[in-house]
Amino acid sequence: MVEQVAPYDSTVLITGESGTGKEVVARAVHAQSNRHERSFVAVNCGAIPSELLESELFGHEKGAFTGAITARRGRFEMAEGGTLFLDEIGDMSLPMQVKILRVLQERTYERVGSCRSIHCDVRIIAATHRNLEDCIVKGSFREDLYYRLNVFPIEMPPLRERLEDLPLLIEDLIEAQLRSGHGGVRLSPEAVHALRAYHWPGNVRELSNLIERLAVLHPQTPVRGSDLPPRYRGQNAAPMPVTVDAVMEEDEVVVLPLSAINTPVSGHAELPRDGLDLKEYIENIELNLIRQALQRSSGVVAHAAKLLNTRRTTLVEKLRKYGLHRDFDNSREQVNA
C-alpha cells in the first residue's frame, strides 16, 4: 500500500495503536514519493498546547501576541514542496480542526497576526491512535475533516496480531542497533519462541526498547529464554519443539514432545486422512463468518465489524480480498451474494 500511494499526492491517514510504527510508514511514503528530495516535517498535534498549535503550524508575525518579538515560519512553510506529517491528529482541538480543513480545501493559510494568504504545496499525511469514527459520534472530531483526511487509509496492526513478523522485526532492529554503533545482540530460537507468547502492549516500540536493552546486557553471548526479563519469558507459552532452528530446511524433521502431540485440540474439526489445504480451509471459515455477520447486520459493514470484534477498515479489506466489495451502495443483497 505504501508503494502504491507514494507516487501520488493523495492524503494518507495512518491509524493504529501507539508504537505500531505509524511515523515509520509516513517516512516510507515520503521517501518513495516524488517529494523525497524536499523536507519531511513532523509535528505531534497532541504534544503542543492548543493555544500554541496554530502558531506552530502556520507561523506568526512580529507582535502577533505577547512574546512574539520576531516573525516565525510555521511547519507548513518548512514543509513547502515536501511532506507534512500531522501525528496524533485525533487530539487536535475543534477550532484547529476547522483551520486545517480550510488548508486542505483551499491550499492557503495565514500566519497568526497576518491577513495575507500564503499558498502551500504540501502533501499531508496524518496519523492517530484514536478511532476517529467514534470521535465523530462523540463530537470531538469533525466529520468533514475526517473525510478530507481519509483519502487513502493505512491501518497498522498491533504486534500481537502479526507475530509471524517477529523474527524479521527482531533482525531489522538488531541491524539498526549495529548501524547506530550501539552494539549487536543475538537471540536464540528459545528466546524468540518465548517472545511469541508475550502480548506486546507497547507494540514494535516496546520490542525496539527490549532489543536495545539486551544489546547492553548481553553484547557477546546469545540471549537464551532465561536471560529475558521476567515479563518476557513466556511462562504460558506452548511447549517449544525439541528440534528447532531459526531457519529450517525443507526436509528437516521436527520432533514434538509427546505432551504436545497428545494435547486435545479444541473445536470439532477433524483432519481428513488425506490431509487438507489449511490456508483454504481457514479462509472458508472466515468467509462464512463474514457472510453471517453481514446478513445479521443487514449489510451494514460497521455493525458487522462489531459482531466480529474487528475494525471496520480491517473488515473492508477482507471484503475486497474475498470479492464481496461489489459496490456496497448498490444493494445490501449484492454484498451478501
C-alpha positions as CSV (number, residue, x, y, z in Angstrom):
1,M,0.0,0.0,0.0
2,V,2.9,2.4,0.7
3,E,4.4,1.6,-2.7
4,Q,1.0,2.2,-4.4
5,V,0.2,5.5,-2.8
6,A,3.7,7.0,-2.6
7,P,3.9,8.4,-6.2
8,Y,0.7,10.3,-5.8
9,D,-0.1,13.4,-3.7
10,S,-3.1,11.7,-2.1
11,T,-3.6,12.5,1.6
12,V,-2.9,9.4,3.7
13,L,-4.4,8.6,7.1
14,I,-2.5,6.1,9.2
15,T,-4.3,4.5,12.1
16,G,-3.2,2.1,14.7
17,E,-2.2,1.7,18.4
18,S,0.7,3.6,19.9
19,G,4.0,2.1,19.0
20,T,2.9,0.2,15.8
21,G,5.2,2.3,13.6
22,K,2.9,5.0,12.1
23,E,5.7,7.5,11.6
24,V,7.9,4.8,10.1
25,V,5.2,4.3,7.5
26,A,4.8,8.1,6.9
27,R,8.5,8.4,6.3
28,A,8.4,5.5,3.9
29,V,5.7,7.1,1.9
30,H,7.7,10.3,1.7
31,A,10.9,8.5,0.8
32,Q,9.3,6.8,-2.1
33,S,7.4,9.9,-3.3
34,N,8.3,12.5,-5.9
35,R,8.9,14.9,-3.0
36,H,11.6,12.8,-1.4
37,E,14.3,15.4,-2.1
38,R,12.3,18.0,-0.1
39,S,11.6,18.2,3.6
40,F,9.7,15.8,5.8
41,V,8.3,17.8,8.7
42,A,6.6,16.0,11.6
43,V,4.5,17.7,14.3
44,N,2.8,16.0,17.2
45,C,-0.6,17.6,17.5
46,G,-1.2,16.1,20.9
47,A,2.0,17.3,22.5
48,I,1.5,21.1,21.7
49,P,-1.0,23.1,23.7
50,S,-4.0,24.1,21.6
51,E,-3.3,27.8,22.0
52,L,0.2,27.4,20.6
53,L,-0.6,24.9,17.8
54,E,-1.8,27.5,15.3
55,S,1.4,29.4,15.5
56,E,3.4,26.2,15.4
57,L,1.7,25.1,12.2
58,F,1.1,28.4,10.4
59,G,3.8,30.7,11.9
60,H,3.2,34.2,13.2
61,E,4.1,37.8,12.5
62,K,6.1,40.0,14.8
63,G,3.9,41.4,17.6
64,A,1.1,39.0,16.9
65,F,0.9,38.1,20.6
66,T,2.8,38.7,23.8
67,G,6.3,37.3,23.3
68,A,6.3,37.3,19.5
69,I,9.4,39.6,19.2
70,T,10.2,38.3,15.7
71,A,8.3,36.8,12.8
72,R,8.5,33.0,12.7
73,R,7.9,30.4,10.0
74,G,5.4,27.6,10.7
75,R,5.6,23.9,9.9
76,F,3.6,24.4,6.7
77,E,6.3,26.8,5.3
78,M,9.1,24.5,6.5
79,A,7.5,21.6,4.6
80,E,6.9,23.6,1.4
81,G,7.3,21.2,-1.6
82,G,7.6,18.2,0.7
83,T,5.5,16.3,3.3
84,L,3.9,17.5,6.5
85,F,3.2,14.7,9.0
86,L,0.4,15.5,11.5
87,D,0.8,12.9,14.2
88,E,-2.0,12.3,16.7
89,I,-4.4,14.5,14.8
90,G,-7.2,13.0,16.8
91,D,-6.0,15.0,19.8
92,M,-6.4,18.3,17.9
93,S,-9.0,20.8,19.2
94,L,-12.1,21.5,17.2
95,P,-11.2,25.2,16.4
96,M,-7.9,24.0,15.0
97,Q,-9.6,21.3,13.0
98,V,-11.6,24.0,11.2
99,K,-8.3,25.7,10.2
100,I,-6.7,22.5,9.0
101,L,-9.9,21.7,7.0
102,R,-9.6,25.1,5.2
103,V,-6.0,24.5,4.3
104,L,-6.9,21.1,2.9
105,Q,-9.7,22.6,0.8
106,E,-8.1,25.9,-0.3
107,R,-4.4,25.1,0.0
108,T,-3.9,28.5,1.6
109,Y,-3.4,29.8,5.2
110,E,-2.4,32.9,7.1
111,R,0.2,33.4,9.7
112,V,-1.1,34.4,13.1
113,G,-1.4,38.2,13.1
114,S,-1.4,38.5,9.3
115,C,-4.2,39.0,6.8
116,R,-2.1,37.9,3.8
117,S,-2.9,34.4,2.4
118,I,0.0,32.1,1.7
119,H,-0.4,29.3,-0.9
120,C,1.1,26.0,0.2
121,D,2.3,23.0,-1.9
122,V,2.5,20.3,0.8
123,R,1.5,16.7,1.0
124,I,-0.4,15.9,4.2
125,I,0.0,12.6,6.0
126,A,-2.0,12.3,9.2
127,A,-1.9,9.6,12.0
128,T,-3.8,8.8,15.1
129,H,-4.2,6.0,17.7
130,R,-7.9,7.0,18.2
131,N,-10.9,5.6,16.4
132,L,-11.9,8.8,14.6
133,E,-15.4,7.4,13.7
134,D,-16.1,7.0,17.4
135,C,-14.7,10.5,18.0
136,I,-17.2,11.9,15.4
137,V,-20.1,10.3,17.2
138,K,-18.8,11.8,20.5
139,G,-18.5,15.2,18.8
140,S,-14.7,15.6,19.4
141,F,-13.7,15.3,15.7
142,R,-15.2,16.9,12.6
143,E,-16.8,14.5,10.1
144,D,-15.9,16.7,7.2
145,L,-12.3,16.8,8.2
146,Y,-12.3,13.0,8.6
147,Y,-13.4,12.5,5.0
148,R,-10.8,15.0,3.8
149,L,-8.0,13.1,5.6
150,N,-9.3,9.6,4.9
151,V,-8.5,9.6,1.2
152,F,-6.1,6.7,1.4
153,P,-6.3,4.9,4.8
154,I,-3.5,2.6,6.1
155,E,-4.2,0.6,9.2
156,M,-1.2,-0.5,11.3
157,P,-2.0,-3.8,13.0
158,P,-0.7,-4.3,16.6
159,L,2.3,-6.6,17.1
160,R,0.2,-9.2,18.8
161,E,-1.7,-9.7,15.6
162,R,1.4,-10.1,13.4
163,L,3.6,-12.3,15.5
164,E,4.7,-14.1,12.3
165,D,6.7,-10.9,11.6
166,L,8.5,-11.1,14.9
167,P,11.8,-12.8,13.7
168,L,12.0,-10.3,10.8
169,L,11.4,-7.3,13.1
170,I,14.0,-8.6,15.5
171,E,16.5,-9.0,12.7
172,D,15.8,-5.5,11.4
173,L,16.1,-3.9,14.9
174,I,19.4,-5.7,15.5
175,E,20.8,-4.3,12.2
176,A,19.6,-0.9,13.2
177,Q,21.5,-1.2,16.5
178,L,24.6,-2.1,14.6
179,R,24.3,0.8,12.2
180,S,23.9,3.2,15.1
181,G,27.0,1.9,16.7
182,H,25.2,0.7,19.9
183,G,26.4,-2.9,19.5
184,G,24.6,-6.1,18.4
185,V,22.9,-8.9,20.1
186,R,21.8,-12.4,19.0
187,L,18.6,-14.1,20.2
188,S,18.4,-17.9,20.5
189,P,15.4,-19.7,18.9
190,E,14.3,-20.4,22.5
191,A,14.2,-16.7,23.3
192,V,12.3,-15.9,20.1
193,H,9.8,-18.6,20.9
194,A,9.2,-17.0,24.4
195,L,8.7,-13.6,22.9
196,R,6.0,-15.0,20.6
197,A,3.9,-15.7,23.8
198,Y,4.1,-12.1,25.0
199,H,1.1,-9.8,24.3
200,W,3.2,-6.7,23.4
201,P,1.1,-3.8,24.7
202,G,3.8,-1.4,23.6
203,N,4.0,-2.9,20.1
204,V,7.1,-2.5,18.0
205,R,8.4,0.4,20.1
206,E,8.5,-1.9,23.1
207,L,10.3,-4.6,21.1
208,S,12.8,-2.0,20.0
209,N,13.5,-1.0,23.6
210,L,13.9,-4.6,24.6
211,I,16.4,-5.3,21.8
212,E,18.4,-2.2,22.8
213,R,18.4,-3.4,26.5
214,L,19.5,-6.9,25.6
215,A,22.3,-5.4,23.4
216,V,23.6,-3.7,26.5
217,L,23.2,-6.7,28.9
218,H,24.4,-9.4,26.5
219,P,26.8,-7.9,23.9
220,Q,28.8,-11.1,23.3
221,T,26.7,-14.2,24.1
222,P,23.4,-15.4,22.6
223,V,20.4,-14.5,24.6
224,R,18.6,-17.5,26.0
225,G,15.0,-17.6,27.2
226,S,16.1,-17.5,30.8
227,D,18.1,-14.3,30.0
228,L,15.0,-12.3,29.1
229,P,13.4,-10.0,31.6
230,P,10.7,-11.9,33.7
231,R,7.7,-10.5,31.9
232,Y,9.0,-11.7,28.5
233,R,9.9,-15.3,29.5
234,G,6.6,-16.7,28.3
235,Q,5.7,-19.0,31.2
236,N,2.4,-19.6,29.5
237,A,3.9,-20.3,26.1
238,A,3.1,-23.6,24.3
239,P,5.9,-26.2,24.5
240,M,8.7,-25.5,22.2
241,P,9.6,-28.1,19.6
242,V,12.7,-30.2,20.6
243,T,14.4,-29.6,17.2
244,V,14.0,-26.0,16.2
245,D,16.2,-23.7,14.2
246,A,15.7,-20.1,13.1
247,V,15.5,-21.2,9.5
248,M,14.6,-24.9,8.8
249,E,15.4,-26.8,5.6
250,E,12.5,-28.3,3.7
251,D,13.4,-31.9,4.6
252,E,14.3,-31.2,8.3
253,V,12.3,-33.4,10.7
254,V,10.9,-31.5,13.7
255,V,10.2,-33.8,16.7
256,L,7.5,-32.6,19.1
257,P,7.3,-33.7,22.7
258,L,4.6,-36.3,23.5
259,S,2.7,-33.8,25.6
260,A,2.3,-31.5,22.6
261,I,1.1,-34.4,20.3
262,N,-1.4,-35.8,22.8
263,T,-2.9,-32.5,23.8
264,P,-6.5,-32.5,22.7
265,V,-7.4,-29.9,20.0
266,S,-10.2,-27.5,20.8
267,G,-13.1,-27.4,18.3
268,H,-14.9,-30.1,16.3
269,A,-12.9,-30.1,13.0
270,E,-11.2,-33.4,12.1
271,L,-8.2,-33.7,9.9
272,P,-9.1,-35.9,6.8
273,R,-7.0,-39.0,6.2
274,D,-5.5,-37.4,3.1
275,G,-4.9,-34.1,4.7
276,L,-6.2,-30.7,3.6
277,D,-5.2,-27.2,2.4
278,L,-5.0,-25.4,5.8
279,K,-5.0,-21.9,4.3
280,E,-8.0,-22.6,2.1
281,Y,-9.8,-24.3,5.0
282,I,-9.3,-21.3,7.3
283,E,-10.3,-18.8,4.6
284,N,-13.5,-20.7,4.0
285,I,-14.3,-20.5,7.7
286,E,-13.5,-16.8,7.8
287,L,-15.6,-16.1,4.7
288,N,-18.6,-17.9,6.1
289,L,-18.4,-16.0,9.4
290,I,-18.1,-12.6,7.5
291,R,-21.2,-13.5,5.4
292,Q,-23.2,-14.4,8.6
293,A,-22.2,-11.1,10.2
294,L,-23.2,-9.1,7.1
295,Q,-26.6,-10.9,7.0
296,R,-27.2,-10.4,10.7
297,S,-26.3,-6.7,10.4
298,S,-28.4,-6.2,7.2
299,G,-25.3,-5.4,5.2
300,V,-24.0,-2.6,7.4
301,V,-20.3,-3.1,7.4
302,A,-19.7,-1.1,10.7
303,H,-22.2,-3.3,12.6
304,A,-20.8,-6.4,11.1
305,A,-17.3,-5.4,12.2
306,K,-18.6,-5.1,15.8
307,L,-20.0,-8.6,15.6
308,L,-16.7,-9.9,14.5
309,N,-14.8,-7.8,17.1
310,T,-12.6,-6.2,14.4
311,R,-12.0,-2.7,12.9
312,R,-14.3,-1.6,10.1
313,T,-11.3,-0.9,7.9
314,T,-10.0,-4.4,8.5
315,L,-13.3,-5.9,7.5
316,V,-13.4,-3.7,4.4
317,E,-10.0,-5.1,3.3
318,K,-11.3,-8.7,3.9
319,L,-14.3,-7.9,1.8
320,R,-12.1,-6.8,-1.0
321,K,-9.9,-9.9,-0.5
322,Y,-12.9,-12.2,-0.9
323,G,-14.5,-10.2,-3.7
324,L,-17.5,-9.1,-1.6
325,H,-17.0,-5.4,-2.2
326,R,-19.0,-5.3,-5.4
327,D,-20.2,-1.8,-4.5
328,F,-21.9,-1.5,-1.1
329,D,-24.2,1.3,-2.3
330,N,-26.0,-0.7,-5.0
331,S,-27.8,-3.1,-2.6
332,R,-27.4,-5.0,0.6
333,E,-28.3,-8.2,-1.2
334,Q,-25.3,-7.7,-3.5
335,V,-22.9,-7.5,-0.5
336,N,-24.4,-10.8,0.8
337,A,-24.2,-12.6,-2.5
